[in-house]
Amino acid sequence: MTQNEQKLTDALERLQRAEDPAQVEAIRIEALGKQGWLSALMKTLGSMSPEERTREAPRIQEMRATIASAIDERKAALEAAALERRLQTERLDLTLPASDGPRGTVHPVSQVMDELAEIFADLGFAVATGPEIEDDWHNFTALNMAETHPARAMHDTFYFPDEGAGKRMLLRTHTSPVQIRSMMQNGAPIRIIAPGRVYRSDSDATHTPMFHQVEGLVIDRGIHLGHLKWTLETFLKAFFERDDIVLRLRPSYFPFTEPSVEVDVGYSHQSGRRVVGGSGDAEGHDWMELLGSGMVNRRVLEFAGVDPDEYQGFAFGVGVDRLAMLKYGMNDLRAFFDGDNRWLQHYGFSAFDQPTLSAGVGARP
Ligand code: PHE
């Protein structure tokens, strides 16, 4: 066997043993690369005599064809084996149940806001909104709290820095400025609720610097306190899902309502929980202050451009967080806003059970 035939046999043997494409490529370069031994052999043809060339050329061409096709074959075989391995190891069993990843929950406050929106929608109320960064006029003045009004001191307001000329913005202390905005925007008649965040510089187990209110406002001809009482009763019966809701209306004072009524609801303690229902005067029962309300002060109607001789109305403001605590039995308001995942998983609502507005679908008590 000539030296070149030996090289060919050797290369073919190594090709059979090659286990990955890089090894095959190395053998190809060794033989057929620019510096390869077979390429060098091809070049010798040029310096041969015609007879020699006629004899040698077919042999060299054959060697070249042999190794080239052996290389192609081995490459194809390795690729096929690799594909087969992938198909074996990466096989998907589409009939296996999917793993259940972590699921978010609907926050009780969102849940309760949705419930309120649904209940009031049934009573013909639209949802209105207003800015959380408010000006003094909408938050106080137009609600009949002049600059020197003592009621302003009750509000522990967060103010922004003075913008000059005594003008400074504030974080709204209640949702009542939305009353003014709706009246100015749409005029009478009006039937809205306005849910949203409000801010007061206050913090303990039952107060957080940010909390949620829902404002209600009805303006029309001939509206009186009876409409207010009926609306609140109907709403609370639907919200707490019981017929034995008893309300007590107490005279109170708000600058923007006249007369003003504080509304209490009867409740009892059951297994350490306050459960709404029954008269607060009944055995084992008590009254709990639930919300502020009243007939819209005619000065407020005037500020908002509504004729108080033609239109009357009532307004109320209720704490959403308080409602959620009562209905679903939480006792520390601060936990609402800690963002503790365990609390959220425990008290949160599934987004996938029944329809709600914010989740699109879903509520599980
Ligand atoms: N804005 C009042 C508060 O935050 C509640 C209220 C609203 C009272 C509407 C009367 C009418 O305390």
Boltz pocket constraint, residues with backbone or C-beta under 6 A from the ligand:
constraints:
  - pocket:
      binder: B
      contacts: [[A, 173], [A, 174], [A, 175], [A, 176], [A, 215], [A, 216], [A, 254], [A, 257], [A, 292], [A, 293], [A, 294], [A, 315], [A, 316], [A, 317], [A, 318]]
      max_distance: 6.0
